Amino acid sequence: MTLSPLALASIFFLLLSAVSATAADLKIVTRQSVNGRDSDTSIQYLSSSRSRFESGKGVDNIAGHRIASIVRYGDATNRNFTLDLDAREYTAYESDKRGIQLGANSWPAKYTGGQLDIWIESTDTGEQQEMFGHTARHIMTKERRVPGPGACSTGSEAETDGWYIDYSVLPEWRRPTHGMFNIVVGFSGGCRDKIEVHRSGVELGFPLKVTTIQTQQVHAQHPDTTRELLRTTSHLEVIEFSETPLDPALFEVPADFRQVKELTMNQNKR
């Protein structure tokens, strides 16, 4: 199973890790939609050593609860807090620099399917425009996912039309390690493919406006066919990019919040 374009866009926007910097505090408001339907507006607050991410109501949670995630970045480990802003409760844990909770059980990846080759080519059109006081480059990206024999992944093709600014505006920890975005693939039924990524073309940047059209093979509902194509258009746009000092209280847990082992809303999902 491949994640939806909206889920990919969210993770695409959030799962970036480290490099060096003298960036100011940032507030970034992002709006996402799929197939022209309004979806979610999220807010990121970024500082040199802390971050806060807030999702809107009804996104990846139940009962319309608003969720905020706070991370305090240390030299060796990070301190993570997840706040339910409506229930006024929170959880806390330590993680390594990859975001993996300390003490969590981990096992080496066991591949039970075939191989999924992902081909990514990014081309700078040469067009530029000023966005939020920064020069944005217009980059077109093509991606092909090709499952090999025995693979549990489905094939897909995607074209992304995007405007990107240089990563130097971001705090150090928010920049990608190799100048590219992480690849996200989901699998189901206990099947896991080996993934090989082949990249070419220009380095991207931080996305301010991105439209992706994806055509994906899915299992057909009719028994006389094996595959059908699903076409999805997702859109991500930064609608506010503010470089002003942030209130330090944004990165603190309010005194009247109650610490719990697990958020009540997560218990209700079971």
Order of alpha helices (4+ residues) and beta strands (2+ residues): alpha-beta-beta-beta-beta-beta-beta-beta-beta-beta-beta-beta-beta-beta-alpha
